[in-house]
Amino acid sequence: MYAVVETGGKQYRMAPGEVVRVEKIGTPGEEIVFEEVLLLVRDDGTVAVGSPFVQGAKVRGKVAEHGKARKILVFKYKPKVNYRRRYGHRQPYAEVRVEAIEG
């Protein structure tokens, strides 16, 4: 059984027992409920597709930890005017352990 969930403007495939990195939400140890379920595939092979969300479907999880992703380098450049800027960015994330899918 798995579900496709929308959170933080992105879509994630979640299955029970998995650890998924999502945009930073909650605090470590906090229980999170994702109610915006776009797709639900059950163990018997039936598929529920939402329009836009599947009615009554929820994904429950617990925030395991917070962290920052690898650094990306951003380089700005404009020709002929000697303009160059380089800086880095590390996107914060939350690791969520999926406990159950209801629906």
Sequence and secondary structure as in RCSB ss.txt:
>XXXX:A:sequence
MYAVVETGGKQYRMAPGEVVRVEKIGTPGEEIVFEEVLLLVRDDGTVAVGSPFVQGAKVRGKVAEHGKARKILVF
KYKPKVNYRRRYGHRQPYAEVRVEAIEG
>XXXX:A:secstr
 EEEEEETTEEEEE TT EEEEE  S TT EEEE  EEEEE TTS EEE SSS TT EEEEEEEEEEE   EEEE
EEETTTTEEEEEEE  EEEEEEEEEEE 
